[in-house]
Each structure stands twice: as C-alpha cells, then as structure tokens.
Amino acid sequence: MNHLTETEIQDCALGTAGLDQIEHLSSCPLCDSEVANYRVILATMDELPQPQLDFDVTELVISRLPQPPVTSPTPGERWVYVIACFVLALLFAPLYLYRNDLLKMTRDVQPMALCLVGLTALVILVFHVREMYREHLKKLNALISGDLQL
Ligand SMILES: [Zn+2]
C-alpha cells in the first residue's frame, strides 16, 4: 500500500484533499494519525497570539522585492496612444453631435422595448462578471498552490 505524500496529508488536514486521499485515510491508521498530528498543529497555530512587532513588516518586505523598471513610452507607443485617442474621438463625436436626435429616437421607442434591451444588457453583464469571478478564483487557487504559469 502506498501511503499519502506529505503534501496529500497536509491537504487532508486542511480539508482540501481529494476523494482518493480521504478513502486512503479510512483504511490506513498511519496516515490518519499523521493527519491528526497536522490538525493538532494547525489548531495550536490558530491559538497562538499574533506577533507584535515594533516595525512594519509590509514595508520591509516590499522594499526587498525586485522593483519593475520604470519605463516611459517610446515614440512609437506615443503615436499608438495618439491614434487611439483620435479613433475614440471619431467614434464618440457623432454621439455627441447628434445627441438630440438620438434622444428623440429613444423617446419614440416603446418603454417595454427599452426594458428588454436593458434586461438583456444586465443578463450579459451578470454572465461576464460571473465568468471574471471564476477566472479570478482559478488564478488565485493556482497562485496559492504554486501552479501559476506566467
Ligand atoms: Zn497510508
């Protein structure tokens, strides 16, 4: 019988283990006792008082992290920004110039149709936010487990 690895035993103690590991625990007293030891350690760690330090740990750690190089946009990148601003101005200028006509158009639309358009936009927004949240959790879990591929 292959016993659980140290990581799998820690996962069992943290409650994040898979079904195979949990099944193994029910049949292996050695691994089960290892998990019990980890649970005692975790419970003891939770009871420890928070350390009171006379300096700011966050500042100390941040100051030791490698800083990203400060770069200013190259002339080519500046042109991209200028062109992007120009394109955006071209897109939104008609909206601004014909705003009164556009408002008249929306007045003639049935309120029920406007509600349907708004409801559809809301449903799409909800799905997008849900998908973004799932992706965020997935990346967060990958970051915590150390599997994040950058
Ligand atoms: Zn075992």
Residues whose N, C-alpha, C, O or C-beta is under 5 A from the ligand:
A	BS01	ZN	N2 H3 L4 C28 C31
